[in-house]
């Protein structure tokens, strides 16, 4: 079923809006089955429904970003579990792959505490009873459902953890990870001072683009989890900066 859901997401992302009948024909299953699958995806917030159609969420909505490269992001999230032990407290910044990681963590590890500035992540994992969530306050960005700004930075400094997990929007070959949002970038920089290790979770598509502002230098990151489509030259550069790469 998960393979079929992934194929539906791929088709919805490709066409933005697609008829249930076309999904049924493309996947070789009944329209009743497709409607049940769409109900699952809508419940997860990955797509929207109109009468007879499946549609993509708004482009600035985190649910839309969650649906892009869903299967790859899910595998990246699961692979990052290997460096987490039961009973740990971790800090997780916003982003779609980070949200999937938070869910995998809440589902598969015991007595976990997650400190995050993402209201979306806090809501996304609320049903898991064995996971404690601490939501950092601040200025709320509606599209990404994340808190940023001076209050968030001040809250982050009240904690100290071993690991901080972040997402990125791109890289520059000046040895920087980049972000598309200045306030988010400033918040991430503050959060890094509260962690021993910084871990980037990202699919390889981010290596083909560059964000608007500097996020962190390569030297400030310890681990990076991504997929095997990472370009060889970028892989070589990151390894030269002593980043431990994990590819799926």
C-alpha positions as CSV (number, residue, x, y, z in Angstrom):
1,X,0.0,0.0,0.0
2,X,2.8,2.4,0.9
3,X,4.3,2.0,-2.6
4,X,0.9,2.9,-4.1
5,X,0.6,5.9,-1.9
6,X,4.0,7.1,-2.9
7,X,3.1,6.7,-6.6
8,X,-0.1,8.7,-6.0
9,X,1.9,11.5,-4.4
10,X,4.3,11.5,-7.3
11,X,1.4,11.9,-9.8
12,X,-0.3,14.7,-7.7
13,X,3.0,16.5,-7.5
14,X,3.5,16.2,-11.3
15,X,0.1,17.3,-12.4
16,X,-0.9,19.5,-9.4
17,X,-4.5,18.4,-9.9
18,X,-5.5,15.0,-11.2
19,X,-8.8,13.1,-11.5
20,X,-9.5,10.0,-9.4
21,X,-10.3,8.1,-12.6
22,X,-6.9,8.9,-14.0
23,X,-5.2,7.7,-10.8
24,X,-7.2,4.5,-11.0
25,X,-6.1,3.9,-14.6
26,X,-2.5,4.8,-13.9
27,X,-2.2,2.5,-10.9
28,X,-4.4,-0.4,-12.1
29,X,-6.8,-0.4,-9.1
30,X,-10.4,0.6,-8.6
31,X,-11.6,4.1,-8.0
32,X,-12.9,2.9,-4.6
33,X,-9.3,1.9,-3.6
34,X,-7.9,5.2,-4.9
35,X,-10.5,7.1,-2.8
36,X,-9.5,5.2,0.3
37,X,-5.8,5.9,-0.4
38,X,-6.6,9.6,-0.9
39,X,-8.4,9.6,2.5
40,X,-5.1,8.4,4.1
41,X,-3.0,11.1,2.3
42,X,-5.5,13.8,3.2
43,X,-5.5,12.7,6.8
44,X,-1.7,13.0,6.8
45,X,-2.0,16.5,5.4
46,X,-0.1,15.6,2.2
47,X,-2.7,16.5,-0.4
48,X,-6.2,18.1,-0.6
49,X,-9.4,16.8,-2.2
50,X,-11.9,18.3,-4.5
51,X,-14.9,16.5,-6.0
52,X,-13.4,13.8,-8.2
53,X,-9.9,15.2,-7.9
54,X,-6.7,15.0,-5.8
55,X,-4.9,18.3,-5.6
56,X,-1.6,19.6,-4.4
57,X,-1.5,21.8,-1.3
58,X,-0.5,25.5,-1.5
59,X,3.2,25.8,-2.5
60,X,4.2,27.7,0.7
61,X,2.5,25.2,2.9
62,X,4.7,22.7,4.8
63,X,2.3,19.9,3.9
64,X,3.1,20.6,0.2
65,X,6.8,20.3,0.9
66,X,6.1,17.1,2.9
67,X,4.6,15.4,-0.1
68,X,7.6,16.2,-2.4
69,X,10.1,13.2,-2.6
70,X,8.1,11.7,0.2
71,X,9.5,8.2,0.0
72,X,13.1,9.4,-0.1
73,X,12.6,11.7,2.9
74,X,11.0,8.9,4.8
75,X,14.0,6.7,4.3
76,X,16.4,9.5,5.3
77,X,14.3,10.0,8.5
78,X,14.5,6.3,9.4
79,X,18.2,6.1,8.7
80,X,18.9,8.9,11.2
81,X,17.4,6.9,14.0
82,X,20.6,4.9,14.1
83,X,22.4,7.7,16.0
84,X,19.6,8.1,18.7
85,X,19.3,6.1,21.9
86,X,16.2,5.5,24.0
87,X,15.8,8.2,26.7
88,X,17.6,11.0,24.7
89,X,16.5,14.6,24.5
90,X,17.1,16.1,21.0
91,X,16.5,19.4,19.4
92,X,14.7,19.4,16.0
93,X,14.4,22.5,13.8
94,X,11.6,22.9,11.2
95,X,11.3,21.4,7.7
96,X,9.6,18.4,6.0
97,X,12.4,15.8,6.5
98,X,12.8,16.9,10.1
99,X,9.1,16.5,10.6
100,X,9.3,12.9,9.3
101,X,12.3,12.3,11.5
102,X,10.4,13.5,14.5
103,X,7.6,11.1,13.8
104,X,9.9,8.2,13.3
105,X,11.6,9.1,16.5
106,X,8.4,9.3,18.4
107,X,7.2,6.0,17.0
108,X,10.3,3.9,17.4
109,X,12.2,5.1,20.4
110,X,11.3,5.1,24.1
111,X,11.2,8.0,26.6
112,X,12.2,10.6,24.0
113,X,12.0,14.4,24.5
114,X,11.9,16.6,21.5
115,X,12.6,20.3,21.7
116,X,11.5,22.2,18.6
117,X,10.5,25.6,17.3
118,X,8.1,24.0,14.9
119,X,4.4,24.1,15.8
120,X,3.8,21.7,12.9
121,X,6.2,19.1,14.3
122,X,4.6,19.5,17.8
123,X,1.2,18.8,16.3
124,X,2.5,16.1,13.9
125,X,3.7,13.9,16.8
126,X,1.1,14.7,19.4
127,X,-0.5,11.2,19.2
128,X,2.6,9.4,20.4
129,X,2.4,9.0,24.2
130,X,6.0,7.9,24.8
131,X,7.4,11.2,23.4
132,X,7.5,14.5,25.4
133,X,7.5,17.7,23.3
134,X,8.8,21.1,24.3
135,X,7.7,23.9,21.9
136,X,9.9,27.0,21.8
137,X,8.0,30.2,21.7
138,X,8.5,33.1,19.3
139,X,7.1,34.9,16.3
140,X,4.8,32.4,14.4
141,X,5.3,32.0,10.6
142,X,2.0,30.7,9.3
143,X,3.2,29.0,6.1
144,X,5.9,27.0,7.7
145,X,4.2,26.8,11.1
146,X,7.4,27.6,12.8
147,X,8.5,30.0,15.6
148,X,11.4,32.3,14.9
149,X,13.0,35.5,16.2
150,X,14.5,36.9,19.4
151,X,12.1,35.1,21.8
152,X,12.8,31.7,20.1
153,X,16.5,32.3,20.3
154,X,16.3,33.2,23.9
155,X,14.2,30.0,24.6
156,X,16.7,27.8,22.8
157,X,19.6,29.0,25.0
158,X,17.8,27.7,28.0
159,X,18.5,24.1,26.9
160,X,21.5,22.0,26.1
161,X,21.4,18.8,24.1
162,X,23.8,16.5,22.4
163,X,22.1,16.6,18.9
164,X,20.4,19.2,16.9
165,X,18.7,18.2,13.6
166,X,18.1,20.8,10.9
167,X,17.0,21.0,7.3
168,X,18.5,23.2,4.5
169,X,17.2,25.0,1.4
170,X,20.5,24.7,-0.6
171,X,24.2,25.1,-0.5
172,X,26.9,27.5,-1.9
173,X,30.3,26.4,-2.9
174,X,31.7,29.0,-0.5
175,X,31.3,26.1,2.0
176,X,28.0,27.2,3.3
177,X,24.6,25.5,3.8
178,X,21.9,28.1,2.9
179,X,18.3,29.0,3.9
180,X,15.6,30.9,2.1
181,X,14.5,32.7,5.2
182,X,16.7,35.1,7.2
183,X,14.8,34.8,10.5
184,X,14.8,31.1,10.3
185,X,18.6,31.1,9.6
186,X,19.2,33.3,12.6
187,X,17.1,31.0,14.8
188,X,19.1,28.0,13.6
189,X,22.4,29.6,14.4
190,X,21.2,30.3,18.0
191,X,20.0,26.7,18.3
192,X,23.4,25.3,17.3
193,X,25.0,26.9,20.4
194,X,22.8,24.6,22.5
195,X,24.0,21.4,20.9
196,X,27.2,19.3,20.8
197,X,26.5,18.0,17.3
198,X,24.6,19.4,14.3
199,X,23.0,17.0,11.9
200,X,21.5,17.9,8.5
201,X,18.6,15.9,7.1
202,X,18.0,16.6,3.4
203,X,17.1,15.0,0.1
204,X,19.7,15.5,-2.7
205,X,17.5,18.0,-4.6
206,X,18.7,20.7,-2.2
207,X,22.2,20.3,-3.5
208,X,21.0,21.6,-6.9
209,X,19.9,25.0,-5.5
210,X,21.1,27.9,-3.4
211,X,19.1,29.7,-0.7
212,X,19.0,33.4,-0.1
213,X,21.1,33.6,3.1
214,X,23.9,31.7,4.8
215,X,22.6,29.2,7.3
216,X,25.8,27.4,8.6
217,X,29.2,26.7,7.3
218,X,30.2,23.2,6.4
219,X,32.6,23.2,9.3
220,X,29.7,23.7,11.8
221,X,28.0,20.5,10.7
222,X,28.9,17.0,12.0
223,X,26.6,14.6,10.2
224,X,24.5,14.7,7.0
225,X,21.9,12.2,6.0
226,X,20.7,12.2,2.4
227,X,20.1,10.0,-0.6
228,X,22.6,8.5,-3.1
229,X,21.9,11.1,-5.8
230,X,24.1,13.6,-4.1
231,X,26.6,14.8,-6.7
232,X,30.1,13.4,-6.4
233,X,31.8,16.8,-6.3
234,X,29.6,18.0,-3.4
235,X,30.1,14.7,-1.6
236,X,33.8,15.1,-1.9
237,X,33.7,18.7,-0.7
238,X,31.6,17.8,2.4
239,X,33.8,14.9,3.3
240,X,36.8,17.2,3.1
241,X,35.1,19.3,5.7
242,X,35.0,16.2,8.0
243,X,31.2,15.8,7.7
244,X,30.1,12.2,8.2
245,X,27.9,11.4,5.3
246,X,25.1,8.8,5.5
247,X,23.3,8.0,2.2
248,X,20.3,5.8,1.6
